[in-house]
Amino acid sequence: MPKSRNQKKDEVQKLVETLRSMKTGVFTGFSGLTVPQATALRKKLAAEGVGYSVVKKTLLRRALTDAKLDPSMVNGLEGGIGFAASATDEVLPAKLLDASKKDYPAITLLGGIVGGVAYSAQQVQALAKLPTRLDLLATLLRTLARPAQGMVQVLSGPTRGLAQVLHAYSQKQST
């Protein structure tokens, strides 16, 4: 059943809110994806904080215009469009969708928007290869903790040595 004008306006408004609040959005092709597969993909993305929806190109163009983004980025896209967006991580949608291509070969990365700038399919593919924000923070934390761990080892060395000498001495006295 076709959507009413009010339903379309509501959908455009939701898309505008998503476009304004997101850090990254990725356009996907999903031709050949079954409904159960699409539902499983949507749940998998939602568990990671990434929203995924199927949008009509005309409504997406209107939403891009209303969000003060370039609507021409939709012009080259073929077929139905899936749109995954994250408000918390710049890399996560691309990374999750790229990893999902193994389970769902029908998924194709068509392009995206990062920080208001249109990205091609190749650029989104390259973005998917980058580490996530969480991975980068973990690496930074490990890097910052290493010198402190080394210092603890160095400072505890003499104390540990003294404890071993005293223990050996007490063992010698008891025999």
Phi and psi in degrees as a GROMACS rama.xvg file:
@    title "Ramachandran Plot"
@    xaxis  label "Phi"
@    yaxis  label "Psi"
@TYPE xy
-65.48  151.049  PRO-2
-80.1045  146.709  LYS-3
-77.677  165.633  SER-4
-58.8864  -39.1962  ARG-5
-67.0777  -38.4772  ASN-6
-64.0843  -40.4019  GLN-7
-65.8152  -40.5212  LYS-8
-61.8952  -42.4267  LYS-9
-62.8188  -42.4156  ASP-10
-64.3917  -41.5638  GLU-11
-63.562  -41.7957  VAL-12
-63.2747  -40.8098  GLN-13
-64.031  -41.0533  LYS-14
-63.7557  -40.778  LEU-15
-61.429  -45.0403  VAL-16
-60.9934  -42.2406  GLU-17
-63.4791  -46.3982  THR-18
-62.2302  -36.9508  LEU-19
-74.7212  -31.3232  ARG-20
-94.0845  -11.6536  SER-21
-81.933  155.5  MET-22
-93.9535  -37.3429  LYS-23
-141.878  140.471  THR-24
-131.415  139.596  GLY-25
-124.988  130.124  VAL-26
-91.5348  134.145  PHE-27
-127.547  152.058  THR-28
-97.1228  144.921  GLY-29
-136.641  21.7495  PHE-30
-60.5239  124.15  SER-31
98.1633  -3.31358  GLY-32
-83.617  127.763  LEU-33
-78.6711  164.22  THR-34
-61.8537  -45.5384  VAL-35
-61.6668  -37.0404  PRO-36
-66.2615  -42.3924  GLN-37
-62.8819  -39.5999  ALA-38
-65.4994  -43.0683  THR-39
-64.1338  -40.5074  ALA-40
-63.5936  -44.1549  LEU-41
-60.9891  -41.8113  ARG-42
-65.9952  -41.6333  LYS-43
-62.0854  -43.2432  LYS-44
-69.1876  -40.8034  LEU-45
-63.2631  -34.5609  ALA-46
-63.2029  -25.4838  ALA-47
-97.57  2.92464  GLU-48
86.3993  21.0583  GLY-49
-112.69  124.596  VAL-50
-84.466  144.601  GLY-51
-138.252  130.754  TYR-52
-147.874  159.164  SER-53
-96.0817  130.216  VAL-54
-129.113  148.678  VAL-55
-80.8267  144.217  LYS-56
-62.4424  -37.3848  LYS-57
-65.4856  -41.0968  THR-58
-69.4704  -36.6081  LEU-59
-65.1007  -39.9826  LEU-60
-60.3662  -45.222  ARG-61
-61.5152  -43.7942  ARG-62
-64.6831  -41.3852  ALA-63
-62.0958  -41.6195  LEU-64
-63.2588  -46.3004  THR-65
-64.4706  -30.5615  ASP-66
-86.928  6.58065  ALA-67
63.4371  37.6644  LYS-68
-114.14  165.532  LEU-69
-77.4748  112.648  ASP-70
-73.1628  -12.4867  PRO-71
-70.4235  -13.7827  SER-72
-65.823  -15.9263  MET-73
-87.3267  -18.5887  VAL-74
-56.5042  -40.5617  ASN-75
-83.7089  -3.29686  GLY-76
-80.1205  135.357  LEU-77
-105.788  146.86  GLU-78
71.1935  -164.535  GLY-79
-68.5937  149.654  GLY-80
-117.502  126.152  ILE-81
-99.515  145.8  GLY-82
-131.665  117.65  PHE-83
-110.348  132.241  ALA-84
-137.476  145.946  ALA-85
-132.622  134.394  SER-86
-93.9392  -4.59409  ALA-87
-114.383  -25.5406  THR-88
-137.468  134.808  ASP-89
-76.0934  -26.654  GLU-90
-103.962  -26.0945  VAL-91
-55.1305  -47.9312  LEU-92
-59.2352  -45.1172  PRO-93
-64.0424  -42.8965  ALA-94
-64.3835  -45.7749  LYS-95
-65.6368  -43.248  LEU-96
-67.2301  -38.3847  LEU-97
-63.4107  -41.8353  ASP-98
-68.3224  -31.131  ALA-99
-72.5787  -16.6793  SER-100
-63.4247  -23.4311  LYS-101
-68.6228  -43.2536  LYS-102
-80.0689  -32.0856  ASP-103
-127.726  84.0742  TYR-104
-62.4814  -16.326  PRO-105
-71.0839  -17.2485  ALA-106
-74.5784  129.602  ILE-107
-129.362  138.37  THR-108
-83.0238  122.637  LEU-109
-103.691  -20.3502  LEU-110
155.219  -170.082  GLY-111
-173.881  -176.284  GLY-112
-132.483  124.565  ILE-113
-127.914  117.172  VAL-114
59.1015  33.2195  GLY-115
84.1065  0.552783  GLY-116
-106.804  134.408  VAL-117
-72.7839  135.857  ALA-118
-116.937  142.381  TYR-119
-78.6084  172.917  SER-120
-60.9381  -38.8166  ALA-121
-67.1559  -38.4219  GLN-122
-67.7346  -37.8355  GLN-123
-66.3912  -38.7553  VAL-124
-60.5724  -43.3059  GLN-125
-66.1413  -37.6835  ALA-126
-61.8197  -36.0695  LEU-127
-65.9719  -22.2709  ALA-128
-83.165  -14.3208  LYS-129
-74.6137  152.944  LEU-130
-71.1541  152.31  PRO-131
-73.0967  168.786  THR-132
-59.0147  -41.8053  ARG-133
-63.8748  -40.7998  LEU-134
-63.0461  -41.8753  ASP-135
-65.552  -40.1218  LEU-136
-65.261  -38.9812  LEU-137
-64.243  -41.7398  ALA-138
-63.3532  -43.052  THR-139
-61.7477  -43.565  LEU-140
-63.076  -42.8063  LEU-141
-62.5282  -41.385  ARG-142
-64.6385  -40.4516  THR-143
-71.7254  -29.7647  LEU-144
-81.0357  -24.6541  ALA-145
-57.3698  -49.1228  ARG-146
-60.7567  -38.237  PRO-147
-65.6533  -40.1646  ALA-148
-64.5165  -41.0171  GLN-149
-62.8483  -40.9613  GLY-150
-65.5738  -40.1637  MET-151
-61.6573  -42.1725  VAL-152
-62.4694  -44.4651  GLN-153
-65.5304  -44.9166  VAL-154
-70.9931  -29.611  LEU-155
-84.4432  -12.2246  SER-156
-56.9964  -54.521  GLY-157
-61.9912  -38.2045  PRO-158
-65.2028  -43.5633  THR-159
-63.1255  -42.2964  ARG-160
-62.0105  -44.0753  GLY-161
-61.8063  -42.0461  LEU-162
-62.7836  -40.2368  ALA-163
-66.478  -40.1054  GLN-164
-64.2145  -45.3001  VAL-165
-63.4265  -39.8316  LEU-166
-64.3206  -44.1212  HIS-167
-63.9385  -39.04  ALA-168
-64.5602  -42.9345  TYR-169
-66.942  -35.2382  SER-170
-65.0901  -40.5649  GLN-171
-66.0804  -39.5431  LYS-172
-67.676  -34.9117  GLN-173
-78.5903  -14.6914  SER-174
